[in-house]
């Protein structure tokens, strides 16, 4: 979660930089939106090979490599001087970060039985709203009070300072991250045996029902539908993460006020992740725990778009963000239920790669609509439509996976021998 916090902070702090960077460099909304979104070009191209290399070299070495290289490139964003340099650094940053998120999703399947995964994915995903809750006021303070220090603008200092956590965590991961329960020194021997046996038994049950090769995982219609769902999720998550500061600033706030108010939707996003994730694990129901929050999110963005009152508009944005947060942990239950082993690594990488195109389209479309209409209402209606379509796709997927999603899990009190039998 700490690593993902560093990742998302370095991915979306561009939204806070835009409060002053766009004016300093003469960027239009379209130029900024395209540059923010083109991050995902490098990300998409390198995602699948990066995740397969994680399986080849192990999580410790590969995740450390990802963290350190993206930290260096994030700091380099401080020194862009025109649209071309901005685009190049963003593409390289995406290539450096590729493989981290799907690698972590795959990594967690090596540790947690299925009935724990929604709450674990929720805990991991809290890094997304936390990056705004903490990053928003911190970024605003850096921009406000370090502007001009040693000849650098505030937004330049922000990029340099906020790149440090990624590099630091890269070193921590290299020294401390265990590859699997079998090598975890914080577990007793009997605990390692129990957990490994539990996971192996669950994998065997899953593969006895339906076994996937890497090739089949990349072409199965259900996996391709998951790709579409991921596009909607990433369009929403990245769209609001990058543009939320400007949505909020449009209420007439100062840069510093914007930083603190932007943390409000993020706080409710984090709360929704935990509440919905835990309730999904408790009930075992996944489909409506993913589709329902997306429908709520759509309603929130419609409210924000149609409101002329800043308070009501903020409530709408908060509902929109909370809905996306509530849906996100359960989205990744679907591929980890269907796929195992190397097929899971490849399938999750494919889903996240295709889904990451939403990270390009979301910010870019918002920028285009903003320039075309002169306001953000149209962009918020686009986000509402995307959330509604994504909810419908989840319902279709849930219907096609009904039997697999309803398969009972091993009892929580089972011993390794009982699980194997």
MOFEN-V197855 format. One record per residue. N is the residue number from 0. PSI is psi in whole degrees, 0 to 359 (999 if undefined). Layout:
<<N,PSI> <N,PSI>>
This chain:
<<0,320> <1,320> <2,318> <3,328> <4,313> <5,321> <6,310> <7,328> <8,315> <9,339> <10,323> <11,356> <12,348> <13,330> <14,324> <15,324> <16,324> <17,338> <18,331> <19,331> <20,317> <21,318> <22,318> <23,321> <24,358> <25,34> <26,133> <27,172> <28,323> <29,316> <30,314> <31,313> <32,319> <33,317> <34,321> <35,320> <36,332> <37,345> <38,321> <39,349> <40,308> <41,323> <42,313> <43,316> <44,328> <45,357> <46,304> <47,309> <48,326> <49,318> <50,324> <51,325> <52,330> <53,317> <54,323> <55,313> <56,344> <57,153> <58,321> <59,307> <60,316> <61,320> <62,323> <63,318> <64,316> <65,311> <66,313> <67,316> <68,321> <69,329> <70,317> <71,316> <72,328> <73,319> <74,326> <75,339> <76,337> <77,342> <78,18> <79,151> <80,349> <81,173> <82,319> <83,314> <84,324> <85,312> <86,316> <87,313> <88,321> <89,321> <90,315> <91,323> <92,318> <93,319> <94,321> <95,321> <96,346> <97,137> <98,346> <99,305> <100,306> <101,330> <102,320> <103,323> <104,313> <105,316> <106,319> <107,333> <108,343> <109,354> <110,326> <111,125> <112,160> <113,321> <114,353> <115,351> <116,324> <117,316> <118,327> <119,318> <120,323> <121,316> <122,315> <123,315> <124,346> <125,337> <126,330> <127,302> <128,329> <129,325> <130,332> <131,319> <132,316> <133,317> <134,327> <135,302> <136,324> <137,315> <138,317> <139,320> <140,319> <141,313> <142,321> <143,314> <144,349> <145,4> <146,124> <147,351> <148,125> <149,32> <150,5> <151,144> <152,161> <153,319> <154,331> <155,317> <156,323> <157,314> <158,318> <159,312> <160,316> <161,356> <162,338> <163,317> <164,324> <165,315> <166,316> <167,314> <168,331> <169,319> <170,318> <171,314> <172,316> <173,326> <174,335> <175,342> <176,120> <177,147> <178,325> <179,172> <180,331> <181,337> <182,11> <183,114> <184,345> <185,357> <186,144> <187,164> <188,317> <189,328> <190,319> <191,317> <192,314> <193,310> <194,317> <195,318> <196,320> <197,314> <198,322> <199,320> <200,319> <201,319> <202,319> <203,317> <204,318> <205,314> <206,337> <207,333> <208,315> <209,119> <210,135> <211,136> <212,170> <213,316> <214,317> <215,324> <216,330> <217,353> <218,353> <219,134> <220,326> <221,322> <222,320> <223,325> <224,324> <225,326> <226,316> <227,317> <228,319> <229,326> <230,313> <231,318> <232,313> <233,324> <234,316> <235,310> <236,311> <237,323> <238,311> <239,329> <240,318> <241,323> <242,348> <243,317> <244,322> <245,328> <246,312> <247,319> <248,332> <249,346> <250,356> <251,23> <252,161> <253,170> <254,318> <255,316> <256,321> <257,318> <258,318> <259,320> <260,326> <261,336> <262,340> <263,306> <264,325> <265,323> <266,316> <267,330> <268,316> <269,316> <270,317> <271,321> <272,312> <273,312> <274,311> <275,319> <276,315> <277,320> <278,324> <279,318> <280,322> <281,319> <282,337> <283,0> <284,132> <285,324> <286,306> <287,338> <288,346> <289,313> <290,318> <291,309> <292,327> <293,322> <294,320> <295,318> <296,316> <297,317> <298,321> <299,317> <300,326> <301,316> <302,315> <303,321> <304,322> <305,347> <306,144> <307,357> <308,125> <309,322> <310,314> <311,321> <312,318> <313,322> <314,317> <315,315> <316,323> <317,317> <318,317> <319,315> <320,318> <321,322> <322,316> <323,318> <324,317> <325,326> <326,327> <327,319> <328,325> <329,341> <330,320> <331,359> <332,324> <333,306> <334,327> <335,344> <336,323> <337,324> <338,153> <339,164> <340,217> <341,328> <342,324> <343,316> <344,315> <345,316> <346,316> <347,320> <348,318> <349,313> <350,315> <351,327> <352,308> <353,318> <354,329> <355,343> <356,333> <357,332> <358,336> <359,310> <360,321> <361,296> <362,323> <363,313> <364,319> <365,318> <366,316> <367,313> <368,321> <369,315> <370,324> <371,327> <372,341> <373,7> <374,180> <375,357> <376,316> <377,319> <378,322> <379,327> <380,324> <381,314> <382,320> <383,316> <384,319> <385,318> <386,320> <387,317> <388,320> <389,320> <390,318> <391,320> <392,323> <393,320> <394,321> <395,315> <396,317> <397,323> <398,321> <399,340> <400,19> <401,314> <402,316> <403,320> <404,336> <405,0> <406,130> <407,147> <408,163> <409,146> <410,146> <411,333> <412,2> <413,144> <414,166> <415,319> <416,319> <417,322> <418,316> <419,319> <420,999>>
